[in-house]
Amino acid sequence: MAATPPAAAAAAAGGAHSVFVYGSLMADEVVSAILKRIPASSPALLANHHRFNVKDRIYPAILPVESKKVAGKVIMGISDAELIVLDAFEDFEYVRRRVQISLTDTSETMHADTYVWSDAEDPDLYGEWDFEEWKRVHMKDFLTMTLGFMDGLERPEPKTRVETYQSFMHEHEQPESGTQVES
């Protein structure tokens, strides 16, 4: 029996969404922390976009940039409820947009949702964000922050993801209390 192409399998899931991810959500550990599962995925490219570093953030932003490509992956079979959770995770810094992507394994094209940086004129965007560097340097702390955010969603007045990120990073920048110098 022939394998069903990924785009056809996603469409057959009945109302399920496909989401192109290009940053922290390329890590299965982060996706699992948010969705409580690891959905089917396939490597993909998003044409005419660029993945930027964001000053004072450890996660990237994408914006349309002619003749550039962003490598990522498409996660498939995302339910309406899971998409709402992803929207909350991406917070106000991003806007969900429908884009056309190319699957790198098959060259098949398909439509998917993705999260584009909400401020196209943001002066804090620079360079090119590196996933492998992020995994080595930041993934452990980012995963801890993400788990805290997800726990907070269960509270009556949850913090936004940006608030959770900022307070987590602030706590981890403080010098240890046991390092006082005696006079």
Residue, then its C-alpha position, 0 to 999 in steps of 0.5 A: m500500500a502506498a504511503t499517504p503524502p504528508a499534506a494529504a494526511a493532514a487534510a484528511a484529519g478533518g479540520a486539523h491544522s498544519v503549522f510551520v514552525y521555525g524556532s523553539l517549536m522545532a524542538d520536540e521537547v518544547v512542542s510536547a510541553i505545550l501540546k502534551r504530545i508530539p504531532a507528525s511533522s515534516p521538514a519544510l521551507l518557507a520562501n521569501h521570509h527571513r528568521f531574525n534574532v531579536k534583541d533581549r530574546i532567545y527566540p526568533a522572529i520571521l518577516p517577509v524578505e524577498s529572495k530569502k528562505v526559512a528552514g523549519k518543519v511543519i507540524m500536522g494534525i493540530s486541533d482547534a484547541e491546540l491552535i488556541v494554546l499555540d496562539a497563547f504561547e506565541d502571545f502578542e509578539y506574533v500574528r498567525r498567518r497562512v503561508q505556502i511552504s514546500l516540504t523538503d522531502t518531497s518538494e510538495t507544496m502546502h498551506a500552513d499557519t505560521y507565526v510572523w513577528s507582529d512589528a515589521e519595523d522593529p529595530d530590535l531585529y538583527g542577523e540570523w537566528d541559529f537553531e543549533e546554537w539555541k539548542r546548545v545554549h538556551m533550550k534547557d532554560f527555555l523548556t523550564m520557562t515553557l513548563g512554567f507558562m503551561d502550568g500558569l495557564e491553568r490558573p484563574e489569572p494566567k500570565t502571558r508567555v511574554e510575562t512568564y519569559q521576562s520574569f523567568m529571565h529576570e530571576h535567572e540574571q540575578p546573582e546568587s544570594g550566597t555570593q555576598v562579600e563580608s566587610 
